[in-house]
Amino acid sequence: MVLSDLSLLLLFILLLPVVACDQLADGDHRRSGAQGKTRTIDIPNLELPPHILNSRKAALTNNTIWILGGLDISTTNSSASPSRNLTTIDLTNGFSIPSTFTSLTQPQDPQIPLISNGTLWSNQINKFWLFGGVSSGSTDHDNTLWRFNSSSKEQKWTQLDKKSANLTGARPADGAGCNVPSHSKGYYLGGMAKYADSSEVEYFHSMTEFDMKTEKTSVIGVPQYVPMIGQNLVFLSAGKDGVLVVLGGYTESNGVLERVSEILVEHE
């Protein structure tokens, strides 16, 4: 399976212990198992604050972490409201866990949709892009792409033209995003769109590839056995061009979600 000019290999890891399935030239399969090791990490009992933030996304540019969107959830009554803040953490100021780090919170630009469960793609220099997610309290489901320039001289959001960026369809959410700045690429696998004005749910059996240099997207078809919802997507610098690894999640067929239960490795 070739992903644009990167020739990335999709490696689907669904459940441990590991079971690998390599497709041979003659159509047979070879399976191998490996027993994983686990260890226990003690986590201290912490008192919950009045509010916790969930479903937020973060990007790194030039020693600064940018944290955007998500839901502000009350720990007393479980009510949730969209977060309207953009938080930054300066990594040049050292801190140690669990001590408090220094952060700066500013109001989010009102033109930006209040997104949760989307993704941020970053070139890790001076730009990041907001893609996908659920826009809280809105019936607007059009796919959009926003660029943030994080340079000290000009910090602003710009919405990219949908036609120029090749954006089509509805905005995906609850899929998996992955940032690959070494290749100037970003990926978003699967997801779904829930329409507030109806009971319709649309599932996406595809992966969006974003080119940070041209700011264009392309859509890659994905087999139905690949998890589309609630999964994670990770890039590993292995082989010539690297691999994308899918961890966990749910597959979808005819509106029915099923938790994945084995590991598949598919070669081109």
Secondary structure, 3 states (H helix, E strand, C coil): CCCHHHCCEEEEECCCCEEEEEECCCCCEEEEEECCCCCCCCCCCCCCCCEEEECCEEEEECCEEEEECCEEEECCCCCEEECCEEEEEECCCCCCCCCCCCEEEEECCCCCCCEECCEEEECCCCEEEEECCEECCCCCCECCEEEEEECCCCEEEEECCCCCCCCCCECCECCEEEEEHHHCEEEEECCEEECCCCCCEEECCEEEEEECCCCEEEEEECCCCCCCECCEEEEECCCCCCEEEEECCEEEECCEEEECCCCEECCC
